[in-house]
Amino acid sequence: MASSLTCTGVIWALLSFLSAATSCVGFFMPYWLWGSQLGKPVSFGTFRRCSYPVHDESRQMMVMVEECGRYASFQGIPSTEWRICTIVTGLGCGLLLLVALTALMGCCVSELISRTVGRVAGGIQFLGGLLIGAGCALYPLGWDSEEVRQTCGYISDQFDLGKCEIGWAYYCTGAGAAAAMLLCTWLACFSGKKQKHYPY
């Protein structure tokens, strides 16, 4: 099978896929922020949440429903900052995934990735990583929302966790973005083979 990638390009393709997968998994999982409410563990992502309070009519009290899911609507996301974070991080993950899949196709298809295409792909990866990084930076601005305050002991505020902890998915998303920006962008510059010039 012919490849349009150099040896460095194959490493770039694999690292691109790993960094994109890491960021996408972290973005989708609702484990960016951990806390507790009514004695039950609660976790948040940018657009998903695990465990939420509902009013039990039969017992006339609040109970926790222990299941994960998306918010009912985009406006249901607890804060404007988290809505922006969802859009920006999702766009960044989409860009990383697009480049990663193109890079993997370059392992099997000849003349798909030239040096110029590799450099453009690296630029797109840098932009994707930058968007995800911006999303990760915006996320703490939403810690002052009522839902988060209920979970974090009513003492959380912007950039102040209160009684909550940052979850593994937040680190996962940021690590994937950092790998894309620092490693993949650099490797992309050396990924494509020099194009052959045909006389016709």
N, C-alpha and C positions, 0 to 999 in steps of 0.2 A: 504494500500500500504506500503510495507516494505521500509525502508530507511537505507542507510549505514552511515548516518550522525548523529552526536550527536546534541543536541540543539544548541551548539556553531557552529557546522557545518552548520546548516540551516541558521544561521545568516551570516556565512562566504559565503555561496552560494549566498544569496541575495545581500550582499555587493559586492561580486565579479562581479555579473551581473551588478549592478549599476555603479561600477567603470569602467568596460569594456565598457559599453554603453556610459558613459560620455566621456571617452577618444576617442572612435570611432566616436561619433557624432562630437566632437570638431575637430578631425583630418580631417574628410570629409568636413566640412563646410569651405567656403572660407572667413572667418571673423577673421583671425589671426591679420591682420593689416589693419587699416582704414586710408584713406586719401582722397584727392580730386584732380581732374584733369579737366581742362576746365570747372570748375564750377559744376562738377558732382561728387557724392560720388563714391569712388573706394575702393575695399577691396581685400585683398590677403589671400590665404591659403598657404599650402606648394606646392600644385600641381593644385590649382584652383584659379580663379580670377573672380571678378565681375566688369563690366564696363571696356572697353578698347577702345583706340583711333583707328580710321580708317580714311583713306583719302577719302573724298567724291569728286568723279570726277566731278559731276554736279556743285557743288558749289566751287570747287577748294580750299577746306579747310579741316582741321582735325575736325572730330565730334566724340562724344563718343557713343558707342553702349552700352546701359544699359541692359546687360544680363550676367548671370554667366555661366561659363563653365571651362572645363579642358584645359590645354595647349595642342596644337595640337600634340606635341610629348614630350617624356621625356626630350629631349635636349632643348625643348622650355621653360622649367622652367628657370626663370631668372638667377639663380646662381648655381654654383656647390654645395655650402653649402645647398641650398634648396633642391637640388636633393638628397644629402646624408640624409638630414632631413626627406624627404619623405620616403626613404627606411627604415631608422632606426625607425621612428615613426610608420610606417605601420607594420613593423615586431613586434614591441612592442604591438601594438593594437591587432594584430593577436594572440599573445601569451595570452594576457589577455582574449580575447574572447574564446579561446580554453579552458582555465582553467574554465572560468565562465560557459560555457555550460556543461562541465564535472561535475562541482560542482552541477549544477541544476539537472543533470541526477542522481546524487548521492542521491537527495531527494526522488527519485522514485524507484531506483534500489538497492536491498540489496547487500551487499558485493562488491560494486563498489569502495568505498573510504575507504581504511584502514588507519591506522595512518601513515604508511610509505608513501602511495600514497598522503595523505593530505600534508605531509611535502614536498614531491617532488613538488606538485602543488604550494605550497607556495613559493618554490624556483623559480619556473617558473614565478610566478607572480612578484616576486622581480626583476627578470631579465627583464620582460616585462616593468615594471615601470621604471627601470633604462634606458632602451632603449628609452622610450618615453621622459624621463627627458633629455637624451642626445640630442634628436631631438629638444626639446624646447630650450636647451642651444645653439644649432647650428643655430637656426632660425635667431637671430639678426646678424649673420655674413653675411647674404645676403642682409642686408639693404642698402648696397652700390651699388647694381645693378642699371643699368640705368632705368629700369621700376619703381623701388621703388623711385628712386631719382626724377623722373618726377612727381610722385604722392605726394611726401613729400616735395615739394617746393625746390628741388635741394640742400637741405642742410642736407639730411640724410647721415649717414655713419654707419659703423659697430657699433652696440650698441648705436647709436644715431638716434632717431626717426625723427628728423627734425620737420615737421609740422604734422606728422602722430600720430596715437594712437594705442595702442595694443587693439585688439578686444576680445570679449567674448569667442570666440572659442579657443584662445590660453590658456586662463585661465581654460577653461573647460577641455581641453586635459591634462594640467598639474595637475589639481585637481584630475582627475580620476587616473592618474599615482601615485600621492602621496598617495591617499587612498589605492591603490593596494599594494604599497610598505610598508606602515606603518601599516594599519589595517588588510588588507586581508592576508598578509604574516604571521602576528602574529596569527590571528584566524585559519589559515590553520593548524597550529601545533596541534590544539585541535579539529579538525573537524571530523576525522574518528573514528569509533568504533573499539574496540579491536577485532581482527579477531578470529573467533571460529576455533579451531583445531579439525578436524574430524579424527576418528581413522583409516580410510581406506587409 
